[in-house]
Each structure stands twice: as C-alpha cells, then as structure tokens.
Amino acid sequence: MKRNYTLIELLTVIGIIAILAGLIMPVIGLGIGRAKRAKCASNLKQVGSMITLFSTDRDGALPLYYKATAYTLRDKTIENATKSATGTYENITHADGMNADKRKLWTAGLLRHAQYNMSLFYCPSDEGRALDLFTKNANSSYSLNYGDADRPGGTDGSDTAVKITSATRSASGIILVGEAPQGRLGMDTTAETFFTSVNYDPHKKYYNFQYLDGHGEPVRIGDLKGLYTANAFKMKE
C-alpha cells in the first residue's frame, strides 16, 4: 500500500538537505579558490620561464619593465591582448604597428617567448578588472619587479638592463615577478603607501610570487611589507 509523506516529514527532509548543502558549498568554494590559485601559480611560473629565456638570449640581461625605446616586434596578431571588466578578451592585430608606448612594456619584450598568445599573463581569479597587457599602469595580473637600477625590471624609462650576474643577494630571496594591484609591483613608493593600501585580493589574502632562482610561492598580503623591509625587492644587499 502506497504511503503519502506528511508535511512535517517533507519539511524535515528539505531541512536536512539545506543543512548538508550549507556544509558542502563552502568546501566546494574553497576547492575552487585553491584550484585558481594553483593555476595562477602555474601561469606565473611560465612567465618566469619566459623571462629566463629572454635573459638567456641577451647575455643575462633581464627585460626592462618600461624601456626608453620600443621593443622590435614582428607583424603578428597578439592573442588575448586585452580583457574587459566582464571577462571579454580581445586581440591586437599587427603587433609591430602598436604605438611606441605599448611596445616599451616588458610584456612586449616577452611576446616572442609567449608565441604571441598572452593568456598566461592573466590570473583566473582576476575578475572584474579591465586589463590591457600593453598599458603601463594596469597591464596584467602580474608585474615585473621594477623601480630602480637595483631591481630586476630596472628603472622606469631606461634602456640600461639589469643583469642576473649583478645580484649579490641569494636568487632565492629576490622577487622577480608577481601579482600586484593594477599590475604594478615594487614601484618607487614607500612600504606604507604601497603595501598597506592593497585593494586587490585574488586569493583570499594571498599573492603568488616568482623568485629569481625559478621557485614560486604564495605570500600573505600582510607579509608584503616585511618582504620590502627584508630587501626582497632588491638585487643587492
């Protein structure tokens, strides 16, 4: 004989399902967040490898964050060159026809090593920001560490590249490239104004960083000032 469920029984089952969903969903969200952070770290490692290839081709010279003169580019389409705040990606055609300012950025210097596909320069957690890989102050999810002649990315607007051999500190403690607000990292600012006014939080209080020796690690946003104080943005003691 078929038995009908009472309203109380149905409400009890619905309540149990709601409780289980409430317990499971945060775990799923945490897993997705960790997967994005891992993918971001993978992208960043490959960006670091491109920098190493660039340096190998140039007798140890690292790419400059922003050169005084433009990089020479081939006439090719640059894939995934810009991203709107809604996540739409657009390409730039005729790379060699970009204006000189766009061809001065470090990302332009790595185009050949990226095979003109810039998808690796975007963090999967970097949502809601309009990014242009060739615009100086908001170019990508990642930034080369620059600001003066003693940082891997050199001085803003210079043609004098920094060489790996100029480092007197351990390469494992020198930040090469990493995530940063508006694509800027280690600029000529004080620790107080740059590292304590962070409004970009891609991985729940963590940023991914890649070091000069090739290893990468996540760093708590609250520890950025400590890295600055410990000279991690400098090549020399």
Buried (B, 14 or more C-beta within 10 A) or exposed (E): EEEEEEEEEEEEEEEEEEEEEEEEEEEEEEEEBEEBBBBBBBBBBBBBBBBBBBBEEEEEBBBBBBBEEBBEBEEBEBBBBBBEEEEEBEEBEEBEEBEEEBBBBBBBBBBBBBEBBBEBBBBBBBEEBEBBBBBBEBBBBBBBBBBBBBBBBBBBEBEEBBBBEBBEBEBEBBBBBBBBBBBBBBBEEEBEEBBEEBEBEBBEEBBBBBBBEBEBEBBEBEBBBEBBEEBBBBBEE
